[in-house]
Amino acid sequence: MFRKYGGRPHWGKLNTFSREEFKKSYPKWNDFIELRRSFDPESKFLNTYLKDTIA
């Protein structure tokens, strides 16, 4: 239902969005990914869900 009205989930919460859907929904998604990698280049702070979603 939220997609019908332009809603989007919080990227860090479990949801059914794919990586591509996040890219479409968040205009600065790529900027976020670059910034996240600069703070955690070895991805030590990502769990399995986030590795599949944003890594």
C-alpha positions in Angstrom: 0.0 0.0 0.0 2.8 2.4 0.8 4.2 2.1 -2.7 0.9 3.3 -4.2 1.4 6.6 -2.3 5.2 7.0 -2.8 6.1 5.6 0.6 9.4 3.9 1.2 10.8 1.8 4.0 13.7 2.7 6.2 16.7 1.1 4.5 18.0 -0.4 7.7 14.8 -2.2 8.7 13.8 -5.6 7.3 11.5 -5.2 4.3 10.9 -6.6 0.8 12.6 -3.9 -1.2 15.4 -5.0 -3.5 18.6 -3.1 -4.0 17.2 -1.7 -7.3 14.0 -0.6 -5.6 16.0 1.3 -3.0 18.0 3.0 -5.7 14.8 4.2 -7.4 13.2 5.3 -4.1 16.1 7.2 -2.6 17.5 9.9 -4.9 20.9 10.1 -3.0 21.2 6.3 -2.6 24.6 6.1 -4.3 25.9 9.0 -2.2 24.9 7.1 0.9 26.6 4.0 -0.3 29.8 5.9 -1.0 29.7 7.6 2.4 28.9 4.3 4.2 31.9 2.6 2.5 34.2 5.4 3.5 33.4 4.9 7.2 33.4 1.1 7.0 35.5 0.0 4.1 35.7 -3.6 5.2 31.9 -3.9 5.9 32.5 -4.9 9.5 29.3 -3.3 10.7 26.9 -4.9 8.1 24.7 -7.9 9.0 23.6 -10.5 6.5 20.5 -8.5 5.5 22.3 -5.3 4.9 25.1 -7.0 3.0 22.5 -8.3 0.6 20.7 -4.9 0.4 23.4 -2.3 0.3 26.8 -3.8 -0.1 
